[in-house]
Amino acid sequence: MDKAWLIRNVCAGFCCFYKPEKDEELACKGFLVLEDLTLRQDAIAANDREKLLRDDTMNDLYGMLCKTCPFFVDGCDFAAERRGEGTKSARQVSMPCGGILFLGVCLERGSIDIKALNGVI
């Protein structure tokens, strides 16, 4: 997929960690997987206002993507929290990266299926 489209739609649209002035070489596993998918961009339906995912979707994506993400060990509060290492209170929940959110919305809407993801992981 086109990198500029991904940055505009995944990073800028979904990621609370995205900083346009930062190094574009840094990318979460969700972004890297989307970059490898051979899907038409106009076939992917994702609305950046839909940032709440079902627990089963979040768990599936965590299991598939997070453990191989370059930020898993150092740099991801969401993964640390899932590993039981979080330092936030129960009222504060860490948000996943934009790649996880974008993929989750696409999975829940049916514009990407789990087989396509497994094919590039």
C-alpha positions in Angstrom: 0.0 0.0 0.0 1.0 3.6 -0.6 3.1 4.9 2.4 1.7 8.5 2.1 -1.8 7.2 2.2 -1.0 5.1 5.2 0.6 8.0 7.1 -2.4 10.3 6.3 -5.1 7.7 7.1 -3.5 5.5 9.8 -1.0 7.6 11.6 -2.7 11.1 11.3 -6.2 9.7 11.5 -5.9 7.1 14.2 -2.7 7.4 16.2 -2.5 9.5 19.3 1.3 9.1 19.3 1.8 10.4 15.8 3.9 13.5 15.4 4.2 14.8 11.9 7.6 16.3 12.6 9.1 13.0 13.9 11.1 10.5 11.9 8.8 8.7 9.4 11.0 5.7 9.5 9.5 4.7 12.9 6.4 2.6 12.4 4.3 0.3 14.5 3.6 -3.3 13.5 0.1 -2.4 12.4 1.5 0.1 9.9 4.1 -2.4 8.7 1.4 -5.0 8.2 -0.9 -2.6 6.3 2.1 -1.6 4.1 2.5 -5.2 3.1 -1.2 -5.9 2.4 -2.2 -5.9 -1.3 -5.6 -4.4 -1.0 -7.1 -1.5 -2.9 -7.1 1.5 -0.7 -10.6 2.5 -1.8 -11.8 -0.9 -0.6 -10.8 -0.2 3.0 -13.5 1.4 5.0 -12.4 2.9 8.3 -13.8 5.9 10.1 -11.4 7.6 12.4 -14.2 8.5 14.8 -14.7 4.7 15.5 -11.8 4.2 17.9 -13.5 1.8 20.3 -12.9 -1.8 19.5 -14.6 -4.9 20.8 -12.5 -6.8 23.4 -12.2 -9.9 21.2 -10.8 -7.8 18.3 -8.4 -6.0 20.6 -7.2 -9.3 22.0 -6.8 -10.9 18.6 -4.7 -8.0 17.3 -2.6 -7.8 20.4 -1.8 -11.5 20.1 -1.1 -11.2 16.3 0.8 -7.9 16.1 2.0 -6.5 19.4 4.6 -9.2 20.3 6.5 -8.6 17.1 6.1 -4.8 17.1 9.4 -2.8 17.4 7.8 -0.9 20.3 6.6 -3.9 22.3 9.5 -4.1 24.8 10.2 -0.4 25.1 7.9 2.4 24.0 4.4 1.0 24.2 2.3 1.7 27.3 -0.6 -0.4 25.8 1.6 -3.5 25.5 3.2 -2.9 29.0 -0.3 -2.6 30.5 -1.4 -5.9 28.7 1.7 -7.5 30.2 0.7 -6.3 33.7 3.5 -3.7 33.8 1.4 -0.6 33.5 1.8 2.1 36.1 -1.6 3.9 35.4 -4.5 3.7 37.6 -7.5 1.5 36.8 -9.3 4.7 35.6 -6.6 5.4 33.0 -6.3 3.0 30.2 -3.5 3.2 27.6 -4.6 3.5 24.0 -3.2 1.2 21.4 -1.3 2.6 18.4 -3.1 3.8 15.3 -2.1 0.7 13.4 -4.0 -1.5 15.9 -7.0 0.8 15.9 -7.2 1.2 12.1 -6.9 -2.6 11.6 -9.4 -3.3 14.2 -12.0 -0.9 12.7 -11.4 -2.5 9.3 -11.8 -6.0 10.7 -15.0 -5.1 12.5 -16.4 -3.5 9.4 -15.4 -6.4 7.2 -13.1 -4.4 4.9 -10.1 -6.6 5.9 -10.3 -10.2 7.0 -8.2 -12.1 9.4 -6.8 -14.4 6.7 -5.4 -11.4 4.8 -3.6 -10.3 8.0 -2.3 -13.7 8.7 -0.9 -13.8 5.2 1.5 -10.9 5.8 2.5 -11.4 9.4 
